């Protein structure tokens, strides 16, 4: 169970990052060229939104079964060890904030009137989320 979810979370991370980058570029270009926001644009933004939420669920499960999650936090010593603090506290917390921002950007775009403001809502929120996610990835264990 642990290894399965760990692999899912690790693999999904690539898809989430790629999807966010594609959506940010598409929305930025859409806004700059002044074209209309279409249903296709909404669906593409939704793919990144859904992938981020599946990743959130996998992350939440992982947090309770991984030795690098809650166990590390409650076991003591995690606060003084930067690597332990990353997976036990900073990574989960910052990523939850990032996924809230993705949700806000996507949902607000649906309510906004003009195409430009829809594009902007998505690319700005997704871009801040991407920076937050990248800032707290345990790079060493992921790609190392
Ligand atoms: C978009 C959001 C997220 C991304 C892109 C992401 C990405 C990653 C990556 C790349 C790793 C390293 C995997 C590896 O070493 O193979 C990881 C580990 C981990 N993540 Fe996330 N994560 C996200 C959200 C979350 C959330 C919301 C939680 C918890 C609430 C979480 C909990 C964890 C835990 C506990 C680990 C350590 C797992 C282990 O190796 O035992 N993640 N995450």
Boltz pocket constraint, residues with backbone or C-beta under 6 A from the ligand:
constraints:
  - pocket:
      binder: B
      contacts: [[A, 6], [A, 9], [A, 10], [A, 12], [A, 13], [A, 16], [A, 17], [A, 52], [A, 55], [A, 56], [A, 58], [A, 59], [A, 60], [A, 62], [A, 63], [A, 66], [A, 67], [A, 68], [A, 69], [A, 70], [A, 87], [A, 88], [A, 91], [A, 92], [A, 93], [A, 95], [A, 96], [A, 133], [A, 137], [A, 138], [A, 141], [A, 142]]
      max_distance: 6.0
